[in-house]
Amino acid sequence: QNWTFASKIGDWCPILGKAGPQGGPAQPMFLGVDVTHNAKSKKDKTPAEIEEKKKRPDKPSIAAVVASIDVDCMRFATRIRKQEAGVEPVAEMKSAVWELLNLWQRENKGMLPDVIIVYRDGISEGQFRPIRDHELAGIKGACAEFKKNGAVYIPKVTYVTAQKRHQTRLFPAEDAACDISVNPNRPSYNVRPGLVVDSDICHPREFDFYLNSHAGLQGTNRPAKYSVLTDEIGFTADSLQTLTHHLCHTFCRCTRSVSYAPPAYYAHHAAFRGRSWLQKFDTSDATSQS
């Protein structure tokens, strides 16, 4: 029953199913996007050192785009790009998505996904609009180079951000509502996995929600906050929340549900691995993860 191992050798692992939960799209492609940046050098403390630093290029940022490439949404491929230091939007979004769509087409007998659902990791609320506009333009530009049924391929796209760096915590109002899935004899005093909050502490007009999708092994859980910036598919709140929660049970590196959507999680790992590869060639400065 070790699907972590099984998934890596191409065997069995849990799947969403072709129809998806609660009437979801029949053949979606899930995209995960993340960018990791290098920290400023700790050595550049004096004005002279800072000026010298300006004369040489900074280490580049690493962008990762991952995509599901099968109708069960379990096999993922990744494309990693190097870009200008400190730039958060994925500069080569169009080429990365084009390569992933081309791979989908080859793996699925010439078919293309019906819709595209993007989970974007690592951006703050002040960056929502410019990054969404830039990356959606890249996705749509890549799609426009394909044809489906003799016409230009124009799938509907839903763009969702996943945030973990916030100070919101959820607690059960009664002891009977505590999560006991980790140890039935010792309540964790966390809320139960699958809890959704989409009112009161959320934006009064925007489409956002908090989802506690995992059972905390130690300490207080931090729920993921999801903000839907574009929804051409037309999800209801319940359908997108359920889909996201079900996705959290399909992470192939863990036998439990994870704390946020696997497409964003895979992109995070891919960007981190890309940065590690870069460090092999230049290890002079300290780096940090974003």
Secondary structure, DSSP 4 states (H G I P E B T S, - for coil): --HHHHHHTT-------SS-TTS--SSEEEEEEEEE-PPPPTT--SHHHHHHHHHSPPPPEEEEEEEE-STTS--EEEEEEEE-TT--S-TTHHHHHHHHHHHHHHHTTT---SEEEEEEES--GGGHHHHHHHHHHHHHHHHTTSEETTEE---EEEEEEEE--S------SSGGGS--SS-TTS---SPPTTEEE-SSSS-SSS-EEEEE-S--SSS----EEEEEEEESS---HHHHHHHHHHHTT--TT-SS--SS-HHHHHHHHHHHHHHHHHHTT--SS-----
